Amino acid sequence: MEDVKALQLFQQIITTTKKGRIKWEPTADESEYFCVLPGPIIASIRSWRERDSWGNDEEPLALTLRAEDKELLRVTPDVDGVQVAGLRELYELARRQALGVNAQVDRLLGELAKL
């Protein structure tokens, strides 16, 4: 489906996340992360498991924007120009930031260097 605004928003969020300007946080659901954007708008990215018609496991991803408890926009690979790889990259960036993965790995690398 063509949604120029959804594509533009997705591209801006991933670019801004890569630059470290968006602060992602964990949620109670370990497969969902969120950030507060101006507006205030809540953006969340989540992953879940489901089975396709052949019985194979799939792991869909979606970026969702909410305001005042209403879903405004959902960005999935169904949006022209948004690919699964891009959503996976955003999900991984958000997860690593929200969980402080890079800082923990840096600490571990420092400790391993002492051995």
C-alpha positions in Angstrom: 0.0 0.0 0.0 1.3 3.4 -0.8 1.6 5.7 2.2 4.1 8.4 1.6 3.8 9.9 5.1 4.3 6.5 6.8 7.4 5.8 4.8 8.8 9.3 5.4 8.1 9.0 9.2 9.7 5.5 9.3 12.8 6.8 7.5 13.1 9.8 9.9 12.7 7.7 13.0 15.3 5.1 11.9 17.7 7.9 10.9 17.2 9.8 14.2 17.5 6.6 16.2 20.9 5.8 14.5 22.1 9.3 15.5 21.2 8.5 19.1 18.6 11.4 19.3 15.6 9.2 20.2 15.6 7.6 23.7 13.9 4.1 23.5 12.6 2.5 26.6 11.6 -1.1 27.5 8.0 -2.0 28.2 6.5 -4.8 30.4 6.4 -6.8 27.2 10.0 -7.9 26.4 9.4 -7.8 22.7 8.2 -4.1 22.6 10.1 -0.8 23.0 8.7 2.7 23.0 9.8 6.3 22.8 8.1 9.6 23.3 8.2 12.0 20.4 7.1 15.6 20.1 3.4 16.1 20.2 3.4 14.1 22.6 3.3 11.0 20.3 4.2 7.6 21.5 6.1 5.4 19.0 6.5 1.7 19.7 8.1 -1.1 17.8 7.2 -4.6 18.6 7.7 -8.1 17.4 5.5 -11.2 17.9 5.3 -14.8 16.8 2.6 -16.3 14.6 2.3 -19.2 12.2 1.8 -18.9 8.5 -0.7 -21.0 6.5 2.0 -23.7 6.1 2.6 -23.9 9.9 6.0 -22.1 9.8 6.8 -19.6 12.5 7.0 -16.0 11.5 8.1 -13.0 13.4 6.2 -9.9 12.1 7.3 -6.4 13.2 5.3 -3.2 13.4 6.1 0.5 14.3 3.0 2.1 15.8 2.3 5.7 16.6 -0.2 6.6 19.3 -1.6 9.8 20.7 -4.2 10.2 23.4 -4.8 6.4 23.5 -5.6 6.2 19.8 -3.5 4.4 17.2 -2.7 7.0 14.6 -0.5 5.0 12.2 1.0 1.5 11.8 4.1 1.0 9.7 4.6 -2.6 8.5 6.2 -4.1 5.4 2.8 -3.6 3.7 3.8 0.1 3.3 5.5 0.6 0.0 9.2 1.2 0.6 9.3 -0.2 4.1 11.1 -3.5 4.1 11.4 -6.2 6.8 15.1 -5.6 7.0 14.6 -1.9 7.9 12.0 -2.7 10.6 14.4 -5.4 12.0 17.2 -2.8 12.1 15.0 -0.3 13.9 13.8 -3.0 16.3 17.4 -4.1 17.1 18.6 -0.4 17.5 15.6 0.3 19.9 16.2 -2.9 21.8 19.9 -2.4 22.3 19.4 1.2 23.4 16.5 0.4 25.7 18.4 -2.4 27.4 21.8 -0.6 27.5 23.4 -3.4 25.6 26.3 -1.4 24.2 27.3 -0.1 27.7 27.2 -3.7 29.1 29.3 -5.0 26.2 31.8 -2.2 26.7 32.1 -3.1 30.4 32.5 -6.8 29.6 35.2 -6.0 27.0 37.0 -3.9 29.6 36.9 -6.8 32.1 38.0 -9.3 29.5 40.9 -7.1 28.5 42.2 -7.4 32.1 42.3 -11.2 32.0 
